[in-house]
Amino acid sequence: MRCERHDDRGWCGFATRPIDFRGGHDGLATEVQEMLRLDPFLGAAFVFRSNRGQRLRTA
């Protein structure tokens, strides 16, 4: 996952590898904690893509 800071408005993270969506939002929050060592509830936007690359999900 790549994470970028945009001015003073906050962070935006983009998944650079497919993520399994079956874990729901809790699973995506865990991915943020493990990959980026960030608090997923800090007000940042994170964008994930599905295993087949056909869907996006934000958290």
DOGURO-393518 format. One record per atom (N, C-alpha, C): residue number from 1; x, y, z; atom name; residue in three letters. Coordinates in nm, 3 decimals, always signed. Atoms other than C-alpha are relative to their C-alpha. Example, Ala and Ser with C-alpha at 12.3 -4.5 7.8 and 13.67 -1.06 7.14 Angstrom:
2
<nr: 1; px: +0.089; py: -0.119; pz: +0.000; atom: N; rest: ALA>
<nr: 1; px: +1.230; py: -0.450; pz: +0.780; atom: CA; rest: ALA>
<nr: 1; px: +0.090; py: +0.120; pz: +0.000; atom: C; rest: ALA>
<nr: 2; px: -0.082; py: -0.119; pz: -0.006; atom: N; rest: SER>
<nr: 2; px: +1.367; py: -0.106; pz: +0.714; atom: CA; rest: SER>
<nr: 2; px: -0.077; py: +0.109; pz: +0.073; atom: C; rest: SER>
END
This chain:
59
<nr: 1; px: +0.085; py: -0.117; pz: +0.000; atom: N; rest: MET>
<nr: 1; px: +0.000; py: +0.000; pz: +0.000; atom: CA; rest: MET>
<nr: 1; px: +0.089; py: +0.123; pz: +0.000; atom: C; rest: MET>
<nr: 2; px: -0.071; py: -0.127; pz: +0.005; atom: N; rest: ARG>
<nr: 2; px: +0.120; py: +0.348; pz: -0.078; atom: CA; rest: ARG>
<nr: 2; px: -0.087; py: +0.105; pz: +0.066; atom: C; rest: ARG>
<nr: 3; px: +0.074; py: -0.103; pz: -0.072; atom: N; rest: CYS>
<nr: 3; px: +0.021; py: +0.641; pz: +0.137; atom: CA; rest: CYS>
<nr: 3; px: +0.064; py: +0.136; pz: -0.029; atom: C; rest: CYS>
<nr: 4; px: -0.050; py: -0.133; pz: +0.034; atom: N; rest: GLU>
<nr: 4; px: +0.054; py: +1.009; pz: +0.044; atom: CA; rest: GLU>
<nr: 4; px: -0.070; py: +0.104; pz: +0.086; atom: C; rest: GLU>
<nr: 5; px: +0.059; py: -0.111; pz: -0.074; atom: N; rest: ARG>
<nr: 5; px: -0.002; py: +1.330; pz: +0.236; atom: CA; rest: ARG>
<nr: 5; px: -0.036; py: +0.109; pz: -0.101; atom: C; rest: ARG>
<nr: 6; px: +0.048; py: -0.105; pz: +0.089; atom: N; rest: HIS>
<nr: 6; px: -0.207; py: +1.594; pz: +0.052; atom: CA; rest: HIS>
<nr: 6; px: -0.023; py: +0.127; pz: +0.080; atom: C; rest: HIS>
<nr: 7; px: +0.007; py: -0.129; pz: -0.070; atom: N; rest: ASP>
<nr: 7; px: -0.144; py: +1.942; pz: +0.192; atom: CA; rest: ASP>
<nr: 7; px: -0.030; py: -0.022; pz: +0.148; atom: C; rest: ASP>
<nr: 8; px: +0.038; py: +0.014; pz: -0.140; atom: N; rest: ASP>
<nr: 8; px: -0.295; py: +1.992; pz: +0.536; atom: CA; rest: ASP>
<nr: 8; px: -0.133; py: -0.073; pz: +0.016; atom: C; rest: ASP>
<nr: 9; px: +0.130; py: +0.065; pz: -0.004; atom: N; rest: ARG>
<nr: 9; px: -0.611; py: +1.804; pz: +0.444; atom: CA; rest: ARG>
<nr: 9; px: +0.006; py: -0.143; pz: +0.049; atom: C; rest: ARG>
<nr: 10; px: -0.008; py: +0.136; pz: -0.053; atom: N; rest: GLY>
<nr: 10; px: -0.483; py: +1.461; pz: +0.542; atom: CA; rest: GLY>
<nr: 10; px: +0.070; py: -0.096; pz: -0.092; atom: C; rest: GLY>
<nr: 11; px: -0.067; py: +0.109; pz: +0.068; atom: N; rest: TRP>
<nr: 11; px: -0.367; py: +1.129; pz: +0.410; atom: CA; rest: TRP>
<nr: 11; px: -0.097; py: -0.072; pz: -0.094; atom: C; rest: TRP>
<nr: 12; px: +0.076; py: +0.085; pz: +0.092; atom: N; rest: CYS>
<nr: 12; px: -0.483; py: +0.915; pz: +0.121; atom: CA; rest: CYS>
<nr: 12; px: +0.087; py: -0.122; pz: -0.030; atom: C; rest: CYS>
<nr: 13; px: -0.075; py: +0.123; pz: +0.024; atom: N; rest: GLY>
<nr: 13; px: -0.374; py: +0.552; pz: +0.090; atom: CA; rest: GLY>
<nr: 13; px: -0.060; py: -0.077; pz: -0.117; atom: C; rest: GLY>
<nr: 14; px: +0.043; py: +0.077; pz: +0.117; atom: N; rest: PHE>
<nr: 14; px: -0.389; py: +0.341; pz: -0.228; atom: CA; rest: PHE>
<nr: 14; px: +0.061; py: -0.139; pz: +0.008; atom: C; rest: PHE>
<nr: 15; px: -0.051; py: +0.137; pz: -0.001; atom: N; rest: ALA>
<nr: 15; px: -0.359; py: -0.037; pz: -0.230; atom: CA; rest: ALA>
<nr: 15; px: +0.074; py: -0.026; pz: -0.130; atom: C; rest: ALA>
<nr: 16; px: -0.079; py: +0.031; pz: +0.119; atom: N; rest: THR>
<nr: 16; px: -0.084; py: -0.144; pz: -0.468; atom: CA; rest: THR>
<nr: 16; px: -0.005; py: -0.148; pz: -0.034; atom: C; rest: THR>
<nr: 17; px: +0.021; py: +0.141; pz: +0.029; atom: N; rest: ARG>
<nr: 17; px: -0.177; py: -0.511; pz: -0.447; atom: CA; rest: ARG>
<nr: 17; px: -0.146; py: -0.033; pz: +0.032; atom: C; rest: ARG>
<nr: 18; px: +0.141; py: +0.036; pz: -0.025; atom: N; rest: PRO>
<nr: 18; px: -0.516; py: -0.685; pz: -0.451; atom: CA; rest: PRO>
<nr: 18; px: -0.024; py: -0.037; pz: +0.145; atom: C; rest: PRO>
<nr: 19; px: +0.042; py: +0.029; pz: -0.136; atom: N; rest: ILE>
<nr: 19; px: -0.702; py: -0.719; pz: -0.122; atom: CA; rest: ILE>
<nr: 19; px: -0.126; py: -0.086; pz: -0.005; atom: C; rest: ILE>
<nr: 20; px: +0.119; py: +0.084; pz: -0.010; atom: N; rest: ASP>
<nr: 20; px: -0.954; py: -0.988; pz: -0.028; atom: CA; rest: ASP>
<nr: 20; px: -0.107; py: +0.078; pz: +0.076; atom: C; rest: ASP>
<nr: 21; px: +0.107; py: -0.079; pz: -0.059; atom: N; rest: PHE>
<nr: 21; px: -1.281; py: -0.804; pz: +0.042; atom: CA; rest: PHE>
<nr: 21; px: -0.088; py: -0.079; pz: +0.095; atom: C; rest: PHE>
<nr: 22; px: +0.089; py: +0.081; pz: -0.082; atom: N; rest: ARG>
<nr: 22; px: -1.441; py: -1.095; pz: +0.229; atom: CA; rest: ARG>
<nr: 22; px: +0.009; py: +0.034; pz: +0.148; atom: C; rest: ARG>
<nr: 23; px: -0.015; py: -0.037; pz: -0.140; atom: N; rest: GLY>
<nr: 23; px: -1.310; py: -0.959; pz: +0.561; atom: CA; rest: GLY>
<nr: 23; px: -0.080; py: +0.122; pz: +0.040; atom: C; rest: GLY>
<nr: 24; px: +0.079; py: -0.119; pz: -0.028; atom: N; rest: GLY>
<nr: 24; px: -1.531; py: -0.652; pz: +0.531; atom: CA; rest: GLY>
<nr: 24; px: +0.088; py: +0.118; pz: +0.042; atom: C; rest: GLY>
<nr: 25; px: -0.073; py: -0.120; pz: -0.040; atom: N; rest: HIS>
<nr: 25; px: -1.433; py: -0.315; pz: +0.674; atom: CA; rest: HIS>
<nr: 25; px: +0.099; py: -0.029; pz: +0.113; atom: C; rest: HIS>
<nr: 26; px: -0.094; py: +0.036; pz: -0.105; atom: N; rest: ASP>
<nr: 26; px: -1.271; py: -0.476; pz: +0.977; atom: CA; rest: ASP>
<nr: 26; px: +0.129; py: -0.058; pz: -0.059; atom: C; rest: ASP>
<nr: 27; px: -0.117; py: +0.056; pz: +0.066; atom: N; rest: GLY>
<nr: 27; px: -1.039; py: -0.672; pz: +0.749; atom: CA; rest: GLY>
<nr: 27; px: +0.083; py: +0.107; pz: -0.069; atom: C; rest: GLY>
<nr: 28; px: -0.073; py: -0.109; pz: +0.066; atom: N; rest: LEU>
<nr: 28; px: -0.950; py: -0.357; pz: +0.554; atom: CA; rest: LEU>
<nr: 28; px: +0.072; py: +0.086; pz: +0.104; atom: C; rest: LEU>
<nr: 29; px: -0.065; py: -0.076; pz: -0.108; atom: N; rest: ALA>
<nr: 29; px: -0.877; py: -0.172; pz: +0.880; atom: CA; rest: ALA>
<nr: 29; px: +0.124; py: -0.073; pz: +0.050; atom: C; rest: ALA>
<nr: 30; px: -0.115; py: +0.080; pz: -0.042; atom: N; rest: THR>
<nr: 30; px: -0.645; py: -0.456; pz: +0.981; atom: CA; rest: THR>
<nr: 30; px: +0.113; py: +0.011; pz: -0.101; atom: C; rest: THR>
<nr: 31; px: -0.101; py: -0.016; pz: +0.104; atom: N; rest: GLU>
<nr: 31; px: -0.464; py: -0.428; pz: +0.647; atom: CA; rest: GLU>
<nr: 31; px: +0.074; py: +0.133; pz: +0.016; atom: C; rest: GLU>
<nr: 32; px: -0.061; py: -0.132; pz: -0.020; atom: N; rest: VAL>
<nr: 32; px: -0.402; py: -0.057; pz: +0.711; atom: CA; rest: VAL>
<nr: 32; px: +0.095; py: -0.004; pz: +0.120; atom: C; rest: VAL>
<nr: 33; px: -0.083; py: +0.008; pz: -0.119; atom: N; rest: GLN>
<nr: 33; px: -0.269; py: -0.131; pz: +1.059; atom: CA; rest: GLN>
<nr: 33; px: +0.127; py: -0.080; pz: -0.025; atom: C; rest: GLN>
<nr: 34; px: -0.115; py: +0.087; pz: +0.021; atom: N; rest: GLU>
<nr: 34; px: -0.038; py: -0.410; pz: +0.943; atom: CA; rest: GLU>
<nr: 34; px: +0.095; py: +0.052; pz: -0.107; atom: C; rest: GLU>
<nr: 35; px: -0.087; py: -0.043; pz: +0.110; atom: N; rest: MET>
<nr: 35; px: +0.091; py: -0.265; pz: +0.615; atom: CA; rest: MET>
<nr: 35; px: +0.062; py: +0.137; pz: +0.023; atom: C; rest: MET>
<nr: 36; px: -0.047; py: -0.137; pz: -0.013; atom: N; rest: LEU>
<nr: 36; px: +0.122; py: +0.102; pz: +0.704; atom: CA; rest: LEU>
<nr: 36; px: +0.037; py: +0.041; pz: +0.142; atom: C; rest: LEU>
<nr: 37; px: -0.020; py: -0.034; pz: -0.141; atom: N; rest: ARG>
<nr: 37; px: +0.141; py: +0.094; pz: +1.084; atom: CA; rest: ARG>
<nr: 37; px: -0.068; py: +0.133; pz: +0.035; atom: C; rest: ARG>
<nr: 38; px: +0.079; py: -0.121; pz: -0.026; atom: N; rest: LEU>
<nr: 38; px: -0.126; py: +0.367; pz: +1.087; atom: CA; rest: LEU>
<nr: 38; px: -0.132; py: -0.038; pz: +0.065; atom: C; rest: LEU>
<nr: 39; px: +0.133; py: +0.017; pz: -0.057; atom: N; rest: ASP>
<nr: 39; px: -0.449; py: +0.408; pz: +1.277; atom: CA; rest: ASP>
<nr: 39; px: -0.101; py: +0.020; pz: -0.113; atom: C; rest: ASP>
<nr: 40; px: +0.096; py: -0.014; pz: +0.110; atom: N; rest: PRO>
<nr: 40; px: -0.726; py: +0.340; pz: +1.020; atom: CA; rest: PRO>
<nr: 40; px: -0.112; py: +0.099; pz: +0.029; atom: C; rest: PRO>
<nr: 41; px: +0.108; py: -0.091; pz: -0.039; atom: N; rest: PHE>
<nr: 41; px: -0.956; py: +0.576; pz: +1.212; atom: CA; rest: PHE>
<nr: 41; px: +0.051; py: +0.141; pz: +0.022; atom: C; rest: PHE>
<nr: 42; px: -0.057; py: -0.134; pz: -0.020; atom: N; rest: LEU>
<nr: 42; px: -0.733; py: +0.886; pz: +1.195; atom: CA; rest: LEU>
<nr: 42; px: -0.058; py: +0.105; pz: -0.093; atom: C; rest: LEU>
<nr: 43; px: +0.065; py: -0.096; pz: +0.089; atom: N; rest: GLY>
<nr: 43; px: -0.952; py: +1.048; pz: +0.932; atom: CA; rest: GLY>
<nr: 43; px: +0.055; py: -0.002; pz: -0.141; atom: C; rest: GLY>
<nr: 44; px: -0.058; py: +0.012; pz: +0.133; atom: N; rest: ALA>
<nr: 44; px: -0.755; py: +0.938; pz: +0.627; atom: CA; rest: ALA>
<nr: 44; px: -0.094; py: -0.080; pz: -0.091; atom: C; rest: ALA>
<nr: 45; px: +0.076; py: +0.078; pz: +0.097; atom: N; rest: ALA>
<nr: 45; px: -0.903; py: +0.789; pz: +0.309; atom: CA; rest: ALA>
<nr: 45; px: +0.092; py: -0.109; pz: -0.055; atom: C; rest: ALA>
<nr: 46; px: -0.076; py: +0.112; pz: +0.053; atom: N; rest: PHE>
<nr: 46; px: -0.784; py: +0.445; pz: +0.196; atom: CA; rest: PHE>
<nr: 46; px: -0.081; py: -0.065; pz: -0.111; atom: C; rest: PHE>
<nr: 47; px: +0.067; py: +0.059; pz: +0.116; atom: N; rest: VAL>
<nr: 47; px: -0.867; py: +0.291; pz: -0.143; atom: CA; rest: VAL>
<nr: 47; px: +0.062; py: -0.137; pz: -0.026; atom: C; rest: VAL>
<nr: 48; px: -0.044; py: +0.137; pz: +0.021; atom: N; rest: PHE>
<nr: 48; px: -0.847; py: -0.085; pz: -0.200; atom: CA; rest: PHE>
<nr: 48; px: -0.059; py: -0.051; pz: -0.131; atom: C; rest: PHE>
<nr: 49; px: +0.055; py: +0.063; pz: +0.121; atom: N; rest: ARG>
<nr: 49; px: -0.890; py: -0.293; pz: -0.515; atom: CA; rest: ARG>
<nr: 49; px: -0.018; py: -0.148; pz: +0.025; atom: C; rest: ARG>
<nr: 50; px: +0.033; py: +0.141; pz: -0.020; atom: N; rest: SER>
<nr: 50; px: -1.039; py: -0.641; pz: -0.538; atom: CA; rest: SER>
<nr: 50; px: +0.106; py: -0.090; pz: -0.063; atom: C; rest: SER>
<nr: 51; px: -0.096; py: +0.097; pz: +0.053; atom: N; rest: ASN>
<nr: 51; px: -0.848; py: -0.957; pz: -0.623; atom: CA; rest: ASN>
<nr: 51; px: +0.006; py: +0.000; pz: -0.153; atom: C; rest: ASN>
<nr: 52; px: +0.003; py: -0.001; pz: +0.146; atom: N; rest: ARG>
<nr: 52; px: -0.958; py: -0.942; pz: -0.986; atom: CA; rest: ARG>
<nr: 52; px: +0.021; py: +0.139; pz: -0.059; atom: C; rest: ARG>
<nr: 53; px: -0.021; py: -0.137; pz: +0.048; atom: N; rest: GLY>
<nr: 53; px: -0.911; py: -0.565; pz: -1.007; atom: CA; rest: GLY>
<nr: 53; px: -0.122; py: +0.062; pz: -0.062; atom: C; rest: GLY>
<nr: 54; px: +0.123; py: -0.050; pz: +0.061; atom: N; rest: GLN>
<nr: 54; px: -1.274; py: -0.510; pz: -1.104; atom: CA; rest: GLN>
<nr: 54; px: -0.078; py: +0.094; pz: +0.091; atom: C; rest: GLN>
<nr: 55; px: +0.075; py: -0.082; pz: -0.094; atom: N; rest: ARG>
<nr: 55; px: -1.393; py: -0.330; pz: -0.789; atom: CA; rest: ARG>
<nr: 55; px: +0.096; py: +0.079; pz: +0.088; atom: C; rest: ARG>
<nr: 56; px: -0.073; py: -0.081; pz: -0.097; atom: N; rest: LEU>
<nr: 56; px: -1.272; py: -0.055; pz: -0.556; atom: CA; rest: LEU>
<nr: 56; px: -0.086; py: +0.014; pz: +0.124; atom: C; rest: LEU>
<nr: 57; px: +0.072; py: -0.024; pz: -0.126; atom: N; rest: ARG>
<nr: 57; px: -1.364; py: -0.005; pz: -0.193; atom: CA; rest: ARG>
<nr: 57; px: +0.079; py: +0.105; pz: +0.078; atom: C; rest: ARG>
<nr: 58; px: -0.065; py: -0.102; pz: -0.081; atom: N; rest: THR>
<nr: 58; px: -1.290; py: +0.293; pz: +0.027; atom: CA; rest: THR>
<nr: 58; px: -0.030; py: -0.026; pz: +0.147; atom: C; rest: THR>
<nr: 59; px: +0.018; py: +0.014; pz: -0.145; atom: N; rest: ALA>
<nr: 59; px: -1.246; py: +0.295; pz: +0.401; atom: CA; rest: ALA>
<nr: 59; px: +0.061; py: +0.119; pz: +0.068; atom: C; rest: ALA>
END
